[in-house]
Amino acid sequence: MTKEKINIIVIGCGNMGTSHARAYHKLDGFNIVGLVDRNRDNLDRLTKEMGNYPTFVDFDEALAETKPDAVCVATYPGTHAEFAIKALESGAHVFVEKPIAETIEDANAVVEAAQKANKKVVVGYILRHHPGWKQFIDVATTLGKPLVMRMNLNQQSTGKEWKVHRSIMEAMSPIVDCGVHYVDVMCQMTKANPVSVSAIGARLSDEIDPDQYNYGQLQVRFDDGSVGWYESGWGPMISEQAYFVKDVMGPKGSVSIHKNTFDLPRGSSADIGGHTAVKRLNLHHSETDENGKLIHDDQILEAPSEPGHDELCYFEQEYFLKSILEDIDLSDHLREVVHTLKIVLASDESVKTGKTVELK
């Protein structure tokens, strides 16, 4: 691009949109030309913090008036595809929060719109930019095959957090919303193809619709024999015992993200930043002596660094900027994004039908 800075607007100024806006505010390569949110309180809060940026309550108006080079879509999942396609058709690059869409059809439509417009689309798979998670994945690939992968993201959400979760569930279940992150991690660890998904779910609250469920778990099988389990539950009734499990086992041992959740204050599970935190890894070796006793002590591996949530979003936006300026080919990224969405949507189908879904 010939411009010194990329003019960008942010639509959706809640939790994620705020963190992304802070990143654009700090990055020299971006210039915020608009903040968009239906809630004026969000806009007032953000402009008070960062400065008097132009604000809008209507996305179409913001697009027409600012004519941005790029758009950050950080709204509820049900609008991701619609807003991303509008932005692409206006000639803008797009950063869109996960998941890219509610359906595979809509996800493919976003990819096709990006190809037609010859614009970049980066999806917010935040764990791909976390130094500790990169280390976790690298160590897991040394454990042999098959792998057994156990992960969860349970949140005892109350008040504002529970209200947000109920809104998200109008579009998708907990195992779909954040499941894309952890299924993506499993795919990186195994470098294998998922072949089937089975899942179960339960509705634990009268505050959500009868066809919704706020607790679920999925099991995915890979063509190399590896298996993965992911669990997610939201709401004031969710247990905080063992709510943080990030654990991988293979023939040569196991590796886990080391975290003691038993002594943390009540409500800690609702802190999203805590779920991505990696301070150290516990590496266990399975090698035994002639008496069948373990030879090696477990190792504690210190993580490279521990970025906060805003810093991780900054890393994401650095990559978004780089993808635009260096014309990075994002074909593989988008293919993997659609693939992981397909897997978690299959898990949702499995919950509703009670049957294992074979993946083609």
C-alpha positions in Angstrom: 0.0 0.0 0.0 1.2 3.5 -0.7 -0.4 5.2 2.4 1.8 5.8 5.4 -1.0 4.4 7.7 -3.9 2.0 7.2 -7.2 3.7 8.1 -9.3 1.3 10.1 -12.7 1.1 11.8 -13.7 -1.2 14.7 -17.2 -2.5 14.8 -18.1 -3.9 18.2 -16.5 -2.1 21.1 -17.1 -4.7 23.9 -14.4 -6.8 25.4 -12.6 -8.0 22.3 -13.2 -4.8 20.3 -11.8 -2.7 23.1 -8.6 -4.7 23.2 -8.2 -4.6 19.4 -8.9 -0.8 19.3 -6.1 -0.4 21.9 -3.8 -2.3 19.7 -4.6 -0.1 16.7 -4.2 3.0 18.9 -0.6 1.9 19.8 0.5 0.5 16.4 2.1 3.1 14.1 0.8 1.4 11.0 -2.9 1.9 11.8 -5.0 5.0 12.0 -8.4 4.6 13.7 -11.0 6.5 11.6 -14.1 5.2 13.3 -15.5 3.2 16.3 -18.9 1.5 15.8 -21.2 0.2 18.4 -24.9 0.2 19.0 -24.2 0.9 22.7 -23.2 4.6 23.2 -21.8 3.7 26.6 -19.1 1.5 25.0 -18.2 4.3 22.6 -18.0 6.9 25.3 -15.9 4.7 27.5 -13.4 4.0 24.7 -13.1 7.5 23.4 -12.6 8.7 27.0 -9.7 6.3 27.3 -8.0 6.7 23.9 -9.1 10.1 22.5 -11.8 11.7 20.5 -12.1 9.2 17.6 -15.2 9.5 15.3 -18.0 7.2 16.6 -21.0 5.6 14.9 -23.9 3.5 15.8 -24.5 2.2 12.3 -21.9 0.2 10.4 -23.2 1.1 6.9 -22.9 4.8 7.8 -19.4 4.3 9.1 -18.3 2.5 6.0 -19.7 5.1 3.7 -18.4 8.1 5.6 -14.9 6.8 6.5 -14.1 4.6 3.4 -11.6 2.6 5.5 -8.7 0.5 4.2 -9.4 -2.1 6.9 -12.2 -3.2 9.2 -12.1 -5.0 12.5 -15.2 -7.0 13.2 -15.6 -7.8 16.9 -19.4 -8.1 17.2 -21.5 -11.1 18.2 -20.8 -14.2 16.1 -24.1 -14.1 14.3 -23.0 -10.9 12.4 -19.4 -11.8 11.6 -20.0 -13.0 8.1 -22.4 -10.2 7.2 -20.1 -7.4 8.3 -17.0 -9.1 6.9 -18.5 -9.4 3.5 -19.8 -5.8 3.5 -16.3 -4.6 4.5 -14.7 -6.7 1.7 -17.1 -5.5 -0.9 -16.3 -1.9 0.1 -12.6 -2.6 -0.7 -11.4 -3.1 2.9 -9.2 -5.8 4.4 -10.8 -7.5 7.4 -9.8 -8.8 10.8 -12.7 -10.8 12.2 -13.1 -12.4 15.6 -13.6 -16.1 15.8 -15.7 -17.8 14.7 -15.6 -16.5 11.1 -19.3 -17.4 10.7 -22.2 -19.4 12.1 -22.3 -21.8 9.2 -19.9 -23.4 6.7 -21.9 -21.8 3.9 -21.4 -18.3 5.4 -17.7 -19.0 6.1 -17.1 -20.0 2.5 -18.9 -16.9 1.4 -16.5 -14.8 3.4 -13.5 -16.6 1.8 -15.0 -16.2 -1.7 -15.6 -12.4 -1.0 -11.9 -12.1 0.1 -10.7 -13.8 -3.1 -13.0 -11.7 -5.3 -11.9 -8.4 -3.7 -8.2 -9.6 -3.4 -8.2 -8.5 0.2 -6.8 -10.0 3.4 -8.9 -11.7 6.0 -7.3 -12.7 9.3 -9.5 -14.5 11.9 -8.9 -14.0 15.6 -7.2 -17.3 16.5 -5.5 -15.7 19.4 -3.6 -18.8 20.7 -1.6 -18.9 17.5 0.1 -15.7 18.6 0.8 -16.8 22.3 4.5 -17.7 23.0 3.5 -20.2 25.7 0.9 -22.0 23.6 3.4 -22.2 20.7 5.8 -23.9 23.1 3.0 -26.2 24.4 2.2 -27.3 20.9 5.9 -27.8 20.0 6.5 -30.0 23.1 3.3 -32.0 22.4 4.7 -33.0 19.0 7.7 -34.7 20.7 5.5 -37.2 22.6 5.0 -39.7 19.8 1.7 -40.9 18.3 -1.1 -41.3 19.0 -1.9 -38.3 21.2 -4.6 -37.9 23.8 -5.6 -34.3 24.2 -7.7 -33.0 27.1 -8.8 -29.3 27.2 -11.6 -27.3 28.7 -12.9 -23.7 29.1 -15.4 -23.6 31.9 -16.6 -20.3 33.2 -18.7 -19.6 36.3 -20.1 -16.5 34.8 -22.5 -14.2 36.7 -23.8 -10.7 36.2 -22.5 -9.0 33.1 -20.5 -12.1 32.0 -23.6 -14.3 32.2 -25.6 -11.8 30.2 -22.9 -11.8 27.5 -22.9 -15.6 27.5 -26.7 -15.8 27.1 -26.4 -13.4 24.1 -23.7 -15.5 22.5 -25.8 -18.7 23.0 -28.6 -17.2 20.9 -26.2 -17.8 17.9 -24.1 -20.7 19.1 -23.2 -23.1 21.9 -20.2 -22.8 24.2 -18.4 -25.7 22.5 -18.7 -24.0 19.2 -17.8 -20.5 20.3 -14.4 -21.2 21.8 -14.1 -24.8 20.6 -12.5 -23.5 17.4 -9.4 -22.4 19.3 -8.8 -25.8 21.0 -9.7 -27.9 18.0 -7.2 -25.8 16.0 -4.6 -26.5 18.7 -5.3 -30.2 18.4 -4.9 -30.1 14.7 -1.5 -28.4 15.0 -0.4 -31.0 17.6 -1.3 -34.0 15.6 -0.9 -32.6 12.0 -3.6 -35.2 11.2 -7.1 -35.2 9.7 -10.1 -35.4 12.0 -12.4 -38.3 11.0 -15.4 -38.1 13.4 -16.9 -36.1 16.2 -19.3 -37.0 18.9 -20.6 -34.7 21.6 -23.0 -34.3 24.5 -24.7 -31.3 26.0 -27.0 -30.2 28.8 -29.3 -27.2 29.5 -28.6 -26.2 33.1 -30.6 -22.9 33.2 -34.2 -21.8 32.6 -32.8 -18.4 31.5 -31.8 -19.8 28.1 -34.1 -21.1 25.3 -35.2 -24.7 25.4 -33.2 -25.6 22.3 -30.0 -24.1 23.8 -27.4 -25.8 26.1 -24.9 -24.1 28.3 -22.7 -27.1 29.0 -21.1 -29.4 26.3 -18.2 -31.6 25.6 -16.9 -33.0 22.3 -14.7 -35.9 21.4 -12.8 -35.9 18.1 -10.9 -38.8 16.4 -8.0 -38.3 14.0 -6.8 -40.5 11.2 -3.5 -41.2 13.1 -5.3 -42.7 16.1 -5.1 -39.5 18.2 -8.2 -38.4 20.2 -9.2 -35.1 21.6 -11.6 -34.0 24.3 -12.9 -30.5 24.8 -15.4 -29.3 27.4 -17.1 -25.9 27.9 -19.8 -24.7 30.3 -21.1 -21.2 31.1 -23.2 -19.8 33.8 -23.6 -19.2 37.6 -24.0 -23.0 38.3 -20.7 -24.1 36.7 -18.2 -25.7 39.0 -14.7 -24.1 39.4 -13.1 -27.4 40.4 -10.7 -28.4 37.6 -12.1 -25.8 35.3 -8.6 -25.4 33.7 -7.3 -28.5 32.0 -4.8 -28.2 29.2 -3.2 -31.6 29.0 -1.6 -33.9 26.3 -0.4 -37.5 26.6 1.5 -39.6 24.1 3.6 -42.8 24.2 6.7 -40.9 25.4 5.0 -39.0 28.2 2.8 -36.0 28.7 2.8 -32.2 28.9 0.4 -30.0 30.7 0.0 -26.3 31.2 0.8 -26.0 34.9 -1.8 -24.1 36.9 -3.3 -24.7 40.4 -6.9 -23.6 40.2 -7.9 -24.8 43.7 -6.7 -21.8 45.6 -8.0 -19.0 43.3 -10.8 -16.7 44.4 -14.4 -17.6 43.4 -15.3 -16.3 40.0 -11.7 -16.7 38.6 -12.9 -19.0 35.9 -14.8 -16.1 34.2 -11.5 -14.3 33.6 -10.8 -15.0 29.9 -7.2 -13.9 30.3 -6.6 -16.7 32.8 -7.6 -19.3 30.3 -4.8 -18.4 27.9 -2.2 -17.9 30.6 0.9 -20.1 30.3 3.5 -19.5 33.0 5.1 -22.9 32.9 4.7 -26.4 31.5 4.9 -29.7 33.3 6.8 -32.3 31.1 6.5 -36.0 32.1 8.7 -38.7 30.6 7.4 -42.3 30.4 10.7 -44.1 30.0 11.2 -46.8 32.7 14.1 -49.0 34.0 14.4 -52.7 34.2 12.1 -52.7 37.2 9.4 -50.7 35.5 10.2 -47.6 37.5 10.3 -44.2 35.9 13.8 -43.0 35.1 13.3 -39.3 34.8 11.8 -36.7 37.2 9.1 -34.4 35.7 10.5 -31.2 34.3 9.1 -27.7 34.8 9.5 -25.7 31.6 9.3 -22.0 32.1 7.2 -20.3 29.3 9.0 -17.8 27.1 6.8 -14.9 28.3 3.3 -14.3 29.7 1.5 -11.7 27.6 -1.7 -10.2 28.9 -4.9 -10.2 26.9 -4.4 -6.8 25.4 -0.8 -7.7 24.5 -2.0 -10.9 22.7 -4.5 -8.8 20.7 -1.6 -6.4 19.9 0.4 -9.5 18.5 -2.7 -10.4 16.4 -2.9 -6.9 14.9 0.8 -6.8 14.2 0.3 -9.9 12.1 -2.8 -8.4 10.4 -0.7 -5.3 9.5 2.1 -7.5 8.3 -0.2 -9.6 6.1 -1.4 -6.4 4.4 1.9 -4.7 4.0 3.8 -7.8 2.9 0.9 -9.3 0.9 1.0 -12.6 2.8 -0.9 -15.5 1.2 -3.6 -16.3 3.8 -5.1 -19.2 1.8 -3.9 -21.9 4.3 -5.1 -19.8 7.2 -8.6 -19.5 5.8 -8.8 -23.1 4.9 -7.8 -24.1 8.4 -10.3 -21.7 9.9 -13.2 -23.2 7.8 -12.0 -26.7 8.7 -12.0 -26.2 12.5 -15.4 -24.5 12.2 -16.7 -27.6 10.4 -15.5 -29.8 13.2 -17.2 -27.8 16.0 -20.4 -27.4 14.1 -20.4 -31.2 13.6 -20.2 -31.4 17.4 -23.3 -29.3 17.8 -25.1 -31.6 15.3 -24.0 -34.6 17.4 -25.4 -33.0 20.6 -28.8 -32.4 18.9 -29.0 -35.8 17.1 -27.3 -38.0 19.7 -25.2 -39.5 16.9 -21.5 -39.5 15.9 -20.9 -37.3 12.9 -18.4 -38.6 10.3 -16.3 -35.9 8.8 -15.7 -36.0 5.0 
